[in-house]
């Protein structure tokens, strides 16, 4: 049987393990002077061919940067309750 956690349970787990709220992350590429920046964006979608109600679409992006390029990564803190 599959267990589907509520968003509140997921947030509590993220806070417990001190995972920052961030829409992107940067990783050094070993043996190079480069890093990979991976990011995502979310949007709500209405498409009755896929789902009767609205659903979230997540789009992932990436780019390769020099190590000295500035980063647009800003971490936040997870909140309990409705974030909007």
Buried (B, 14 or more C-beta within 10 A) or exposed (E): EEEEEEEEEEBBEBBEEEEEBEBBBBEEEEEEEBBBBEBEEEEEEEEEEEEEEEEEEEEEEEEEBEEEEEEEEEEEEBEEEEEE
